[in-house]
Amino acid sequence: MLSCLRYIELNPVRARMVADPTGYAWSSCAAHCGGRWDSTLAPHPAYAALGGNDAERAAAWRDLLREAISDEELAEIRRYLQQQRALDSDRFQAMVEAKTRRFAGVRPAHRPPRRKSLGEK
């Protein structure tokens, strides 16, 4: 969850819309970093677990935002996004599959090779 939230809140920086993610007005980043109160924001339990109070959580979140997202993690998030799949544990994916009755994992990027018919060489 935190990886995906970090990905989302850093999108405006990657797109070079802002230099600081808290400066993007349509993001929850400023609220997560303790710079702005947002009455419509309900903190996710994973974010709430970052500290015992608002100041600790905000400081921990700012530290996480300063860490670069690895190329592998970025690629994995994008692969799941492109296929509109659930990125998380097997247990979470099973729950999503049960509720949506759709496969929740990612599939290979390309079609499988075409099978030759009996008369084809």
Phi and psi restraints in degrees (range 20) as a CNS / XPLOR table:
assign (resid 1 and name C) (resid 2 and name N)
       (resid 2 and name CA) (resid 2 and name C) 1.0 -65.3 20.0 2
assign (resid 2 and name N) (resid 2 and name CA)
       (resid 2 and name C) (resid 3 and name N) 1.0 -34.5 20.0 2
assign (resid 2 and name C) (resid 3 and name N)
       (resid 3 and name CA) (resid 3 and name C) 1.0 -62.6 20.0 2
assign (resid 3 and name N) (resid 3 and name CA)
       (resid 3 and name C) (resid 4 and name N) 1.0 -43.6 20.0 2
assign (resid 3 and name C) (resid 4 and name N)
       (resid 4 and name CA) (resid 4 and name C) 1.0 -68.9 20.0 2
assign (resid 4 and name N) (resid 4 and name CA)
       (resid 4 and name C) (resid 5 and name N) 1.0 -39.6 20.0 2
assign (resid 4 and name C) (resid 5 and name N)
       (resid 5 and name CA) (resid 5 and name C) 1.0 -64.0 20.0 2
assign (resid 5 and name N) (resid 5 and name CA)
       (resid 5 and name C) (resid 6 and name N) 1.0 -42.2 20.0 2
assign (resid 5 and name C) (resid 6 and name N)
       (resid 6 and name CA) (resid 6 and name C) 1.0 -60.9 20.0 2
assign (resid 6 and name N) (resid 6 and name CA)
       (resid 6 and name C) (resid 7 and name N) 1.0 -44.3 20.0 2
assign (resid 6 and name C) (resid 7 and name N)
       (resid 7 and name CA) (resid 7 and name C) 1.0 -56.9 20.0 2
assign (resid 7 and name N) (resid 7 and name CA)
       (resid 7 and name C) (resid 8 and name N) 1.0 -47.5 20.0 2
assign (resid 7 and name C) (resid 8 and name N)
       (resid 8 and name CA) (resid 8 and name C) 1.0 -65.3 20.0 2
assign (resid 8 and name N) (resid 8 and name CA)
       (resid 8 and name C) (resid 9 and name N) 1.0 -47.2 20.0 2
assign (resid 8 and name C) (resid 9 and name N)
       (resid 9 and name CA) (resid 9 and name C) 1.0 -71.9 20.0 2
assign (resid 9 and name N) (resid 9 and name CA)
       (resid 9 and name C) (resid 10 and name N) 1.0 -19.4 20.0 2
assign (resid 9 and name C) (resid 10 and name N)
       (resid 10 and name CA) (resid 10 and name C) 1.0 -94.8 20.0 2
assign (resid 10 and name N) (resid 10 and name CA)
       (resid 10 and name C) (resid 11 and name N) 1.0 -5.0 20.0 2
assign (resid 10 and name C) (resid 11 and name N)
       (resid 11 and name CA) (resid 11 and name C) 1.0 -54.7 20.0 2
assign (resid 11 and name N) (resid 11 and name CA)
       (resid 11 and name C) (resid 12 and name N) 1.0 -46.0 20.0 2
assign (resid 11 and name C) (resid 12 and name N)
       (resid 12 and name CA) (resid 12 and name C) 1.0 -62.6 20.0 2
assign (resid 12 and name N) (resid 12 and name CA)
       (resid 12 and name C) (resid 13 and name N) 1.0 -28.8 20.0 2
assign (resid 12 and name C) (resid 13 and name N)
       (resid 13 and name CA) (resid 13 and name C) 1.0 -72.6 20.0 2
assign (resid 13 and name N) (resid 13 and name CA)
       (resid 13 and name C) (resid 14 and name N) 1.0 -46.0 20.0 2
assign (resid 13 and name C) (resid 14 and name N)
       (resid 14 and name CA) (resid 14 and name C) 1.0 -61.3 20.0 2
assign (resid 14 and name N) (resid 14 and name CA)
       (resid 14 and name C) (resid 15 and name N) 1.0 -33.7 20.0 2
assign (resid 14 and name C) (resid 15 and name N)
       (resid 15 and name CA) (resid 15 and name C) 1.0 -82.5 20.0 2
assign (resid 15 and name N) (resid 15 and name CA)
       (resid 15 and name C) (resid 16 and name N) 1.0 0.9 20.0 2
assign (resid 15 and name C) (resid 16 and name N)
       (resid 16 and name CA) (resid 16 and name C) 1.0 59.8 20.0 2
assign (resid 16 and name N) (resid 16 and name CA)
       (resid 16 and name C) (resid 17 and name N) 1.0 33.5 20.0 2
assign (resid 16 and name C) (resid 17 and name N)
       (resid 17 and name CA) (resid 17 and name C) 1.0 -84.9 20.0 2
assign (resid 17 and name N) (resid 17 and name CA)
       (resid 17 and name C) (resid 18 and name N) 1.0 -31.1 20.0 2
assign (resid 17 and name C) (resid 18 and name N)
       (resid 18 and name CA) (resid 18 and name C) 1.0 -144.4 20.0 2
assign (resid 18 and name N) (resid 18 and name CA)
       (resid 18 and name C) (resid 19 and name N) 1.0 157.9 20.0 2
assign (resid 18 and name C) (resid 19 and name N)
       (resid 19 and name CA) (resid 19 and name C) 1.0 -88.7 20.0 2
assign (resid 19 and name N) (resid 19 and name CA)
       (resid 19 and name C) (resid 20 and name N) 1.0 -29.7 20.0 2
assign (resid 19 and name C) (resid 20 and name N)
       (resid 20 and name CA) (resid 20 and name C) 1.0 -119.2 20.0 2
assign (resid 20 and name N) (resid 20 and name CA)
       (resid 20 and name C) (resid 21 and name N) 1.0 125.8 20.0 2
assign (resid 20 and name C) (resid 21 and name N)
       (resid 21 and name CA) (resid 21 and name C) 1.0 -61.3 20.0 2
assign (resid 21 and name N) (resid 21 and name CA)
       (resid 21 and name C) (resid 22 and name N) 1.0 -24.3 20.0 2
assign (resid 21 and name C) (resid 22 and name N)
       (resid 22 and name CA) (resid 22 and name C) 1.0 -72.5 20.0 2
assign (resid 22 and name N) (resid 22 and name CA)
       (resid 22 and name C) (resid 23 and name N) 1.0 -13.9 20.0 2
assign (resid 22 and name C) (resid 23 and name N)
       (resid 23 and name CA) (resid 23 and name C) 1.0 -83.5 20.0 2
assign (resid 23 and name N) (resid 23 and name CA)
       (resid 23 and name C) (resid 24 and name N) 1.0 -6.7 20.0 2
assign (resid 23 and name C) (resid 24 and name N)
       (resid 24 and name CA) (resid 24 and name C) 1.0 -84.3 20.0 2
assign (resid 24 and name N) (resid 24 and name CA)
       (resid 24 and name C) (resid 25 and name N) 1.0 115.1 20.0 2
assign (resid 24 and name C) (resid 25 and name N)
       (resid 25 and name CA) (resid 25 and name C) 1.0 -63.8 20.0 2
assign (resid 25 and name N) (resid 25 and name CA)
       (resid 25 and name C) (resid 26 and name N) 1.0 -27.8 20.0 2
assign (resid 25 and name C) (resid 26 and name N)
       (resid 26 and name CA) (resid 26 and name C) 1.0 -99.1 20.0 2
assign (resid 26 and name N) (resid 26 and name CA)
       (resid 26 and name C) (resid 27 and name N) 1.0 28.8 20.0 2
assign (resid 26 and name C) (resid 27 and name N)
       (resid 27 and name CA) (resid 27 and name C) 1.0 -121.7 20.0 2
assign (resid 27 and name N) (resid 27 and name CA)
       (resid 27 and name C) (resid 28 and name N) 1.0 155.9 20.0 2
assign (resid 27 and name C) (resid 28 and name N)
       (resid 28 and name CA) (resid 28 and name C) 1.0 -85.3 20.0 2
assign (resid 28 and name N) (resid 28 and name CA)
       (resid 28 and name C) (resid 29 and name N) 1.0 0.9 20.0 2
assign (resid 28 and name C) (resid 29 and name N)
       (resid 29 and name CA) (resid 29 and name C) 1.0 -58.5 20.0 2
assign (resid 29 and name N) (resid 29 and name CA)
       (resid 29 and name C) (resid 30 and name N) 1.0 -45.9 20.0 2
assign (resid 29 and name C) (resid 30 and name N)
       (resid 30 and name CA) (resid 30 and name C) 1.0 -60.6 20.0 2
assign (resid 30 and name N) (resid 30 and name CA)
       (resid 30 and name C) (resid 31 and name N) 1.0 -38.3 20.0 2
assign (resid 30 and name C) (resid 31 and name N)
       (resid 31 and name CA) (resid 31 and name C) 1.0 -68.5 20.0 2
assign (resid 31 and name N) (resid 31 and name CA)
       (resid 31 and name C) (resid 32 and name N) 1.0 -42.4 20.0 2
assign (resid 31 and name C) (resid 32 and name N)
       (resid 32 and name CA) (resid 32 and name C) 1.0 -64.8 20.0 2
assign (resid 32 and name N) (resid 32 and name CA)
       (resid 32 and name C) (resid 33 and name N) 1.0 -29.4 20.0 2
assign (resid 32 and name C) (resid 33 and name N)
       (resid 33 and name CA) (resid 33 and name C) 1.0 -89.6 20.0 2
assign (resid 33 and name N) (resid 33 and name CA)
       (resid 33 and name C) (resid 34 and name N) 1.0 2.8 20.0 2
assign (resid 33 and name C) (resid 34 and name N)
       (resid 34 and name CA) (resid 34 and name C) 1.0 83.8 20.0 2
assign (resid 34 and name N) (resid 34 and name CA)
       (resid 34 and name C) (resid 35 and name N) 1.0 9.9 20.0 2
assign (resid 34 and name C) (resid 35 and name N)
       (resid 35 and name CA) (resid 35 and name C) 1.0 -93.4 20.0 2
assign (resid 35 and name N) (resid 35 and name CA)
       (resid 35 and name C) (resid 36 and name N) 1.0 -9.8 20.0 2
assign (resid 35 and name C) (resid 36 and name N)
       (resid 36 and name CA) (resid 36 and name C) 1.0 -155.4 20.0 2
assign (resid 36 and name N) (resid 36 and name CA)
       (resid 36 and name C) (resid 37 and name N) 1.0 138.4 20.0 2
assign (resid 36 and name C) (resid 37 and name N)
       (resid 37 and name CA) (resid 37 and name C) 1.0 -87.7 20.0 2
assign (resid 37 and name N) (resid 37 and name CA)
       (resid 37 and name C) (resid 38 and name N) 1.0 136.0 20.0 2
assign (resid 37 and name C) (resid 38 and name N)
       (resid 38 and name CA) (resid 38 and name C) 1.0 -134.1 20.0 2
assign (resid 38 and name N) (resid 38 and name CA)
       (resid 38 and name C) (resid 39 and name N) 1.0 107.0 20.0 2
assign (resid 38 and name C) (resid 39 and name N)
       (resid 39 and name CA) (resid 39 and name C) 1.0 -68.6 20.0 2
assign (resid 39 and name N) (resid 39 and name CA)
       (resid 39 and name C) (resid 40 and name N) 1.0 -16.6 20.0 2
assign (resid 39 and name C) (resid 40 and name N)
       (resid 40 and name CA) (resid 40 and name C) 1.0 -89.6 20.0 2
assign (resid 40 and name N) (resid 40 and name CA)
       (resid 40 and name C) (resid 41 and name N) 1.0 -6.7 20.0 2
assign (resid 40 and name C) (resid 41 and name N)
       (resid 41 and name CA) (resid 41 and name C) 1.0 -90.2 20.0 2
assign (resid 41 and name N) (resid 41 and name CA)
       (resid 41 and name C) (resid 42 and name N) 1.0 124.2 20.0 2
assign (resid 41 and name C) (resid 42 and name N)
       (resid 42 and name CA) (resid 42 and name C) 1.0 -108.2 20.0 2
assign (resid 42 and name N) (resid 42 and name CA)
       (resid 42 and name C) (resid 43 and name N) 1.0 110.0 20.0 2
assign (resid 42 and name C) (resid 43 and name N)
       (resid 43 and name CA) (resid 43 and name C) 1.0 -59.9 20.0 2
assign (resid 43 and name N) (resid 43 and name CA)
       (resid 43 and name C) (resid 44 and name N) 1.0 134.3 20.0 2
assign (resid 43 and name C) (resid 44 and name N)
       (resid 44 and name CA) (resid 44 and name C) 1.0 -67.8 20.0 2
assign (resid 44 and name N) (resid 44 and name CA)
       (resid 44 and name C) (resid 45 and name N) 1.0 146.0 20.0 2
assign (resid 44 and name C) (resid 45 and name N)
       (resid 45 and name CA) (resid 45 and name C) 1.0 -55.1 20.0 2
assign (resid 45 and name N) (resid 45 and name CA)
       (resid 45 and name C) (resid 46 and name N) 1.0 -33.4 20.0 2
assign (resid 45 and name C) (resid 46 and name N)
       (resid 46 and name CA) (resid 46 and name C) 1.0 -66.8 20.0 2
assign (resid 46 and name N) (resid 46 and name CA)
       (resid 46 and name C) (resid 47 and name N) 1.0 -38.4 20.0 2
assign (resid 46 and name C) (resid 47 and name N)
       (resid 47 and name CA) (resid 47 and name C) 1.0 -69.0 20.0 2
assign (resid 47 and name N) (resid 47 and name CA)
       (resid 47 and name C) (resid 48 and name N) 1.0 -43.6 20.0 2
assign (resid 47 and name C) (resid 48 and name N)
       (resid 48 and name CA) (resid 48 and name C) 1.0 -60.3 20.0 2
assign (resid 48 and name N) (resid 48 and name CA)
       (resid 48 and name C) (resid 49 and name N) 1.0 -29.6 20.0 2
assign (resid 48 and name C) (resid 49 and name N)
       (resid 49 and name CA) (resid 49 and name C) 1.0 -76.0 20.0 2
assign (resid 49 and name N) (resid 49 and name CA)
       (resid 49 and name C) (resid 50 and name N) 1.0 -5.5 20.0 2
assign (resid 49 and name C) (resid 50 and name N)
       (resid 50 and name CA) (resid 50 and name C) 1.0 -70.2 20.0 2
assign (resid 50 and name N) (resid 50 and name CA)
       (resid 50 and name C) (resid 51 and name N) 1.0 -18.0 20.0 2
assign (resid 50 and name C) (resid 51 and name N)
       (resid 51 and name CA) (resid 51 and name C) 1.0 -168.1 20.0 2
assign (resid 51 and name N) (resid 51 and name CA)
       (resid 51 and name C) (resid 52 and name N) 1.0 169.2 20.0 2
assign (resid 51 and name C) (resid 52 and name N)
       (resid 52 and name CA) (resid 52 and name C) 1.0 -82.5 20.0 2
assign (resid 52 and name N) (resid 52 and name CA)
       (resid 52 and name C) (resid 53 and name N) 1.0 -14.4 20.0 2
assign (resid 52 and name C) (resid 53 and name N)
       (resid 53 and name CA) (resid 53 and name C) 1.0 -148.6 20.0 2
assign (resid 53 and name N) (resid 53 and name CA)
       (resid 53 and name C) (resid 54 and name N) 1.0 175.3 20.0 2
assign (resid 53 and name C) (resid 54 and name N)
       (resid 54 and name CA) (resid 54 and name C) 1.0 -58.6 20.0 2
assign (resid 54 and name N) (resid 54 and name CA)
       (resid 54 and name C) (resid 55 and name N) 1.0 -42.2 20.0 2
assign (resid 54 and name C) (resid 55 and name N)
       (resid 55 and name CA) (resid 55 and name C) 1.0 -64.9 20.0 2
assign (resid 55 and name N) (resid 55 and name CA)
       (resid 55 and name C) (resid 56 and name N) 1.0 -42.3 20.0 2
assign (resid 55 and name C) (resid 56 and name N)
       (resid 56 and name CA) (resid 56 and name C) 1.0 -65.0 20.0 2
assign (resid 56 and name N) (resid 56 and name CA)
       (resid 56 and name C) (resid 57 and name N) 1.0 -42.7 20.0 2
assign (resid 56 and name C) (resid 57 and name N)
       (resid 57 and name CA) (resid 57 and name C) 1.0 -63.5 20.0 2
assign (resid 57 and name N) (resid 57 and name CA)
       (resid 57 and name C) (resid 58 and name N) 1.0 -44.2 20.0 2
assign (resid 57 and name C) (resid 58 and name N)
       (resid 58 and name CA) (resid 58 and name C) 1.0 -62.5 20.0 2
assign (resid 58 and name N) (resid 58 and name CA)
       (resid 58 and name C) (resid 59 and name N) 1.0 -43.3 20.0 2
assign (resid 58 and name C) (resid 59 and name N)
       (resid 59 and name CA) (resid 59 and name C) 1.0 -64.7 20.0 2
assign (resid 59 and name N) (resid 59 and name CA)
       (resid 59 and name C) (resid 60 and name N) 1.0 -42.6 20.0 2
assign (resid 59 and name C) (resid 60 and name N)
       (resid 60 and name CA) (resid 60 and name C) 1.0 -64.6 20.0 2
assign (resid 60 and name N) (resid 60 and name CA)
       (resid 60 and name C) (resid 61 and name N) 1.0 -39.1 20.0 2
assign (resid 60 and name C) (resid 61 and name N)
       (resid 61 and name CA) (resid 61 and name C) 1.0 -67.3 20.0 2
assign (resid 61 and name N) (resid 61 and name CA)
       (resid 61 and name C) (resid 62 and name N) 1.0 -41.7 20.0 2
assign (resid 61 and name C) (resid 62 and name N)
       (resid 62 and name CA) (resid 62 and name C) 1.0 -60.3 20.0 2
assign (resid 62 and name N) (resid 62 and name CA)
       (resid 62 and name C) (resid 63 and name N) 1.0 -40.0 20.0 2
assign (resid 62 and name C) (resid 63 and name N)
       (resid 63 and name CA) (resid 63 and name C) 1.0 -62.4 20.0 2
assign (resid 63 and name N) (resid 63 and name CA)
       (resid 63 and name C) (resid 64 and name N) 1.0 -43.0 20.0 2
assign (resid 63 and name C) (resid 64 and name N)
       (resid 64 and name CA) (resid 64 and name C) 1.0 -64.2 20.0 2
assign (resid 64 and name N) (resid 64 and name CA)
       (resid 64 and name C) (resid 65 and name N) 1.0 -38.4 20.0 2
assign (resid 64 and name C) (resid 65 and name N)
       (resid 65 and name CA) (resid 65 and name C) 1.0 -66.8 20.0 2
assign (resid 65 and name N) (resid 65 and name CA)
       (resid 65 and name C) (resid 66 and name N) 1.0 -28.2 20.0 2
assign (resid 65 and name C) (resid 66 and name N)
       (resid 66 and name CA) (resid 66 and name C) 1.0 -73.0 20.0 2
assign (resid 66 and name N) (resid 66 and name CA)
       (resid 66 and name C) (resid 67 and name N) 1.0 -22.6 20.0 2
assign (resid 66 and name C) (resid 67 and name N)
       (resid 67 and name CA) (resid 67 and name C) 1.0 -75.7 20.0 2
assign (resid 67 and name N) (resid 67 and name CA)
       (resid 67 and name C) (resid 68 and name N) 1.0 136.2 20.0 2
assign (resid 67 and name C) (resid 68 and name N)
       (resid 68 and name CA) (resid 68 and name C) 1.0 -70.8 20.0 2
assign (resid 68 and name N) (resid 68 and name CA)
       (resid 68 and name C) (resid 69 and name N) 1.0 141.7 20.0 2
assign (resid 68 and name C) (resid 69 and name N)
       (resid 69 and name CA) (resid 69 and name C) 1.0 -81.2 20.0 2
assign (resid 69 and name N) (resid 69 and name CA)
       (resid 69 and name C) (resid 70 and name N) 1.0 126.3 20.0 2
assign (resid 69 and name C) (resid 70 and name N)
       (resid 70 and name CA) (resid 70 and name C) 1.0 -64.6 20.0 2
assign (resid 70 and name N) (resid 70 and name CA)
       (resid 70 and name C) (resid 71 and name N) 1.0 155.6 20.0 2
assign (resid 70 and name C) (resid 71 and name N)
       (resid 71 and name CA) (resid 71 and name C) 1.0 -59.7 20.0 2
assign (resid 71 and name N) (resid 71 and name CA)
       (resid 71 and name C) (resid 72 and name N) 1.0 -36.7 20.0 2
assign (resid 71 and name C) (resid 72 and name N)
       (resid 72 and name CA) (resid 72 and name C) 1.0 -66.2 20.0 2
assign (resid 72 and name N) (resid 72 and name CA)
       (resid 72 and name C) (resid 73 and name N) 1.0 -43.4 20.0 2
assign (resid 72 and name C) (resid 73 and name N)
       (resid 73 and name CA) (resid 73 and name C) 1.0 -66.9 20.0 2
assign (resid 73 and name N) (resid 73 and name CA)
       (resid 73 and name C) (resid 74 and name N) 1.0 -41.2 20.0 2
assign (resid 73 and name C) (resid 74 and name N)
       (resid 74 and name CA) (resid 74 and name C) 1.0 -60.2 20.0 2
assign (resid 74 and name N) (resid 74 and name CA)
       (resid 74 and name C) (resid 75 and name N) 1.0 -44.9 20.0 2
assign (resid 74 and name C) (resid 75 and name N)
       (resid 75 and name CA) (resid 75 and name C) 1.0 -63.1 20.0 2
assign (resid 75 and name N) (resid 75 and name CA)
       (resid 75 and name C) (resid 76 and name N) 1.0 -41.2 20.0 2
assign (resid 75 and name C) (resid 76 and name N)
       (resid 76 and name CA) (resid 76 and name C) 1.0 -64.9 20.0 2
assign (resid 76 and name N) (resid 76 and name CA)
       (resid 76 and name C) (resid 77 and name N) 1.0 -46.1 20.0 2
assign (resid 76 and name C) (resid 77 and name N)
       (resid 77 and name CA) (resid 77 and name C) 1.0 -59.8 20.0 2
assign (resid 77 and name N) (resid 77 and name CA)
       (resid 77 and name C) (resid 78 and name N) 1.0 -45.7 20.0 2
assign (resid 77 and name C) (resid 78 and name N)
       (resid 78 and name CA) (resid 78 and name C) 1.0 -65.2 20.0 2
assign (resid 78 and name N) (resid 78 and name CA)
       (resid 78 and name C) (resid 79 and name N) 1.0 -37.1 20.0 2
assign (resid 78 and name C) (resid 79 and name N)
       (resid 79 and name CA) (resid 79 and name C) 1.0 -62.2 20.0 2
assign (resid 79 and name N) (resid 79 and name CA)
       (resid 79 and name C) (resid 80 and name N) 1.0 -44.1 20.0 2
assign (resid 79 and name C) (resid 80 and name N)
       (resid 80 and name CA) (resid 80 and name C) 1.0 -67.7 20.0 2
assign (resid 80 and name N) (resid 80 and name CA)
       (resid 80 and name C) (resid 81 and name N) 1.0 -40.4 20.0 2
assign (resid 80 and name C) (resid 81 and name N)
       (resid 81 and name CA) (resid 81 and name C) 1.0 -62.7 20.0 2
assign (resid 81 and name N) (resid 81 and name CA)
       (resid 81 and name C) (resid 82 and name N) 1.0 -45.8 20.0 2
assign (resid 81 and name C) (resid 82 and name N)
       (resid 82 and name CA) (resid 82 and name C) 1.0 -59.6 20.0 2
assign (resid 82 and name N) (resid 82 and name CA)
       (resid 82 and name C) (resid 83 and name N) 1.0 -33.8 20.0 2
assign (resid 82 and name C) (resid 83 and name N)
       (resid 83 and name CA) (resid 83 and name C) 1.0 -96.4 20.0 2
assign (resid 83 and name N) (resid 83 and name CA)
       (resid 83 and name C) (resid 84 and name N) 1.0 2.8 20.0 2
assign (resid 83 and name C) (resid 84 and name N)
       (resid 84 and name CA) (resid 84 and name C) 1.0 53.7 20.0 2
assign (resid 84 and name N) (resid 84 and name CA)
       (resid 84 and name C) (resid 85 and name N) 1.0 52.3 20.0 2
assign (resid 84 and name C) (resid 85 and name N)
       (resid 85 and name CA) (resid 85 and name C) 1.0 -113.6 20.0 2
assign (resid 85 and name N) (resid 85 and name CA)
       (resid 85 and name C) (resid 86 and name N) 1.0 167.3 20.0 2
assign (resid 85 and name C) (resid 86 and name N)
       (resid 86 and name CA) (resid 86 and name C) 1.0 -91.4 20.0 2
assign (resid 86 and name N) (resid 86 and name CA)
       (resid 86 and name C) (resid 87 and name N) 1.0 118.5 20.0 2
assign (resid 86 and name C) (resid 87 and name N)
       (resid 87 and name CA) (resid 87 and name C) 1.0 -98.3 20.0 2
assign (resid 87 and name N) (resid 87 and name CA)
       (resid 87 and name C) (resid 88 and name N) 1.0 109.2 20.0 2
assign (resid 87 and name C) (resid 88 and name N)
       (resid 88 and name CA) (resid 88 and name C) 1.0 -180.0 20.0 2
assign (resid 88 and name N) (resid 88 and name CA)
       (resid 88 and name C) (resid 89 and name N) 1.0 -159.6 20.0 2
assign (resid 88 and name C) (resid 89 and name N)
       (resid 89 and name CA) (resid 89 and name C) 1.0 -69.5 20.0 2
assign (resid 89 and name N) (resid 89 and name CA)
       (resid 89 and name C) (resid 90 and name N) 1.0 164.6 20.0 2
assign (resid 89 and name C) (resid 90 and name N)
       (resid 90 and name CA) (resid 90 and name C) 1.0 -59.0 20.0 2
assign (resid 90 and name N) (resid 90 and name CA)
       (resid 90 and name C) (resid 91 and name N) 1.0 -37.6 20.0 2
assign (resid 90 and name C) (resid 91 and name N)
       (resid 91 and name CA) (resid 91 and name C) 1.0 -62.5 20.0 2
assign (resid 91 and name N) (resid 91 and name CA)
       (resid 91 and name C) (resid 92 and name N) 1.0 -44.7 20.0 2
assign (resid 91 and name C) (resid 92 and name N)
       (resid 92 and name CA) (resid 92 and name C) 1.0 -64.2 20.0 2
assign (resid 92 and name N) (resid 92 and name CA)
       (resid 92 and name C) (resid 93 and name N) 1.0 -43.7 20.0 2
assign (resid 92 and name C) (resid 93 and name N)
       (resid 93 and name CA) (resid 93 and name C) 1.0 -62.2 20.0 2
assign (resid 93 and name N) (resid 93 and name CA)
       (resid 93 and name C) (resid 94 and name N) 1.0 -38.9 20.0 2
assign (resid 93 and name C) (resid 94 and name N)
       (resid 94 and name CA) (resid 94 and name C) 1.0 -63.2 20.0 2
assign (resid 94 and name N) (resid 94 and name CA)
       (resid 94 and name C) (resid 95 and name N) 1.0 -40.0 20.0 2
assign (resid 94 and name C) (resid 95 and name N)
       (resid 95 and name CA) (resid 95 and name C) 1.0 -64.7 20.0 2
assign (resid 95 and name N) (resid 95 and name CA)
       (resid 95 and name C) (resid 96 and name N) 1.0 -42.9 20.0 2
assign (resid 95 and name C) (resid 96 and name N)
       (resid 96 and name CA) (resid 96 and name C) 1.0 -63.0 20.0 2
assign (resid 96 and name N) (resid 96 and name CA)
       (resid 96 and name C) (resid 97 and name N) 1.0 -43.6 20.0 2
assign (resid 96 and name C) (resid 97 and name N)
       (resid 97 and name CA) (resid 97 and name C) 1.0 -61.7 20.0 2
assign (resid 97 and name N) (resid 97 and name CA)
       (resid 97 and name C) (resid 98 and name N) 1.0 -41.5 20.0 2
assign (resid 97 and name C) (resid 98 and name N)
       (resid 98 and name CA) (resid 98 and name C) 1.0 -65.6 20.0 2
assign (resid 98 and name N) (resid 98 and name CA)
       (resid 98 and name C) (resid 99 and name N) 1.0 -39.4 20.0 2
assign (resid 98 and name C) (resid 99 and name N)
       (resid 99 and name CA) (resid 99 and name C) 1.0 -77.6 20.0 2
assign (resid 99 and name N) (resid 99 and name CA)
       (resid 99 and name C) (resid 100 and name N) 1.0 -34.7 20.0 2
assign (resid 99 and name C) (resid 100 and name N)
       (resid 100 and name CA) (resid 100 and name C) 1.0 -99.6 20.0 2
assign (resid 100 and name N) (resid 100 and name CA)
       (resid 100 and name C) (resid 101 and name N) 1.0 -14.8 20.0 2
assign (resid 100 and name C) (resid 101 and name N)
       (resid 101 and name CA) (resid 101 and name C) 1.0 57.3 20.0 2
assign (resid 101 and name N) (resid 101 and name CA)
       (resid 101 and name C) (resid 102 and name N) 1.0 35.7 20.0 2
assign (resid 101 and name C) (resid 102 and name N)
       (resid 102 and name CA) (resid 102 and name C) 1.0 -132.9 20.0 2
assign (resid 102 and name N) (resid 102 and name CA)
       (resid 102 and name C) (resid 103 and name N) 1.0 150.4 20.0 2
assign (resid 102 and name C) (resid 103 and name N)
       (resid 103 and name CA) (resid 103 and name C) 1.0 -62.5 20.0 2
assign (resid 103 and name N) (resid 103 and name CA)
       (resid 103 and name C) (resid 104 and name N) 1.0 133.6 20.0 2
assign (resid 103 and name C) (resid 104 and name N)
       (resid 104 and name CA) (resid 104 and name C) 1.0 -104.5 20.0 2
assign (resid 104 and name N) (resid 104 and name CA)
       (resid 104 and name C) (resid 105 and name N) 1.0 -15.3 20.0 2
assign (resid 104 and name C) (resid 105 and name N)
       (resid 105 and name CA) (resid 105 and name C) 1.0 -85.2 20.0 2
assign (resid 105 and name N) (resid 105 and name CA)
       (resid 105 and name C) (resid 106 and name N) 1.0 176.5 20.0 2
assign (resid 105 and name C) (resid 106 and name N)
       (resid 106 and name CA) (resid 106 and name C) 1.0 -90.3 20.0 2
assign (resid 106 and name N) (resid 106 and name CA)
       (resid 106 and name C) (resid 107 and name N) 1.0 153.7 20.0 2
assign (resid 106 and name C) (resid 107 and name N)
       (resid 107 and name CA) (resid 107 and name C) 1.0 -108.0 20.0 2
assign (resid 107 and name N) (resid 107 and name CA)
       (resid 107 and name C) (resid 108 and name N) 1.0 161.1 20.0 2
assign (resid 107 and name C) (resid 108 and name N)
       (resid 108 and name CA) (resid 108 and name C) 1.0 -54.6 20.0 2
assign (resid 108 and name N) (resid 108 and name CA)
       (resid 108 and name C) (resid 109 and name N) 1.0 151.1 20.0 2
assign (resid 108 and name C) (resid 109 and name N)
       (resid 109 and name CA) (resid 109 and name C) 1.0 -66.0 20.0 2
assign (resid 109 and name N) (resid 109 and name CA)
       (resid 109 and name C) (resid 110 and name N) 1.0 -26.6 20.0 2
assign (resid 109 and name C) (resid 110 and name N)
       (resid 110 and name CA) (resid 110 and name C) 1.0 -120.6 20.0 2
assign (resid 110 and name N) (resid 110 and name CA)
       (resid 110 and name C) (resid 111 and name N) 1.0 161.3 20.0 2
assign (resid 110 and name C) (resid 111 and name N)
       (resid 111 and name CA) (resid 111 and name C) 1.0 -65.1 20.0 2
assign (resid 111 and name N) (resid 111 and name CA)
       (resid 111 and name C) (resid 112 and name N) 1.0 150.3 20.0 2
assign (resid 111 and name C) (resid 112 and name N)
       (resid 112 and name CA) (resid 112 and name C) 1.0 -66.1 20.0 2
assign (resid 112 and name N) (resid 112 and name CA)
       (resid 112 and name C) (resid 113 and name N) 1.0 155.3 20.0 2
assign (resid 112 and name C) (resid 113 and name N)
       (resid 113 and name CA) (resid 113 and name C) 1.0 -59.8 20.0 2
assign (resid 113 and name N) (resid 113 and name CA)
       (resid 113 and name C) (resid 114 and name N) 1.0 144.5 20.0 2
assign (resid 113 and name C) (resid 114 and name N)
       (resid 114 and name CA) (resid 114 and name C) 1.0 -70.2 20.0 2
assign (resid 114 and name N) (resid 114 and name CA)
       (resid 114 and name C) (resid 115 and name N) 1.0 134.8 20.0 2
assign (resid 114 and name C) (resid 115 and name N)
       (resid 115 and name CA) (resid 115 and name C) 1.0 -78.2 20.0 2
assign (resid 115 and name N) (resid 115 and name CA)
       (resid 115 and name C) (resid 116 and name N) 1.0 139.6 20.0 2
assign (resid 115 and name C) (resid 116 and name N)
       (resid 116 and name CA) (resid 116 and name C) 1.0 -78.6 20.0 2
assign (resid 116 and name N) (resid 116 and name CA)
       (resid 116 and name C) (resid 117 and name N) 1.0 139.7 20.0 2
assign (resid 116 and name C) (resid 117 and name N)
       (resid 117 and name CA) (resid 117 and name C) 1.0 -77.2 20.0 2
assign (resid 117 and name N) (resid 117 and name CA)
       (resid 117 and name C) (resid 118 and name N) 1.0 167.3 20.0 2
assign (resid 117 and name C) (resid 118 and name N)
       (resid 118 and name CA) (resid 118 and name C) 1.0 -55.2 20.0 2
assign (resid 118 and name N) (resid 118 and name CA)
       (resid 118 and name C) (resid 119 and name N) 1.0 -39.2 20.0 2
assign (resid 118 and name C) (resid 119 and name N)
       (resid 119 and name CA) (resid 119 and name C) 1.0 -88.0 20.0 2
assign (resid 119 and name N) (resid 119 and name CA)
       (resid 119 and name C) (resid 120 and name N) 1.0 -4.0 20.0 2
assign (resid 119 and name C) (resid 120 and name N)
       (resid 120 and name CA) (resid 120 and name C) 1.0 -88.5 20.0 2
assign (resid 120 and name N) (resid 120 and name CA)
       (resid 120 and name C) (resid 121 and name N) 1.0 146.3 20.0 2
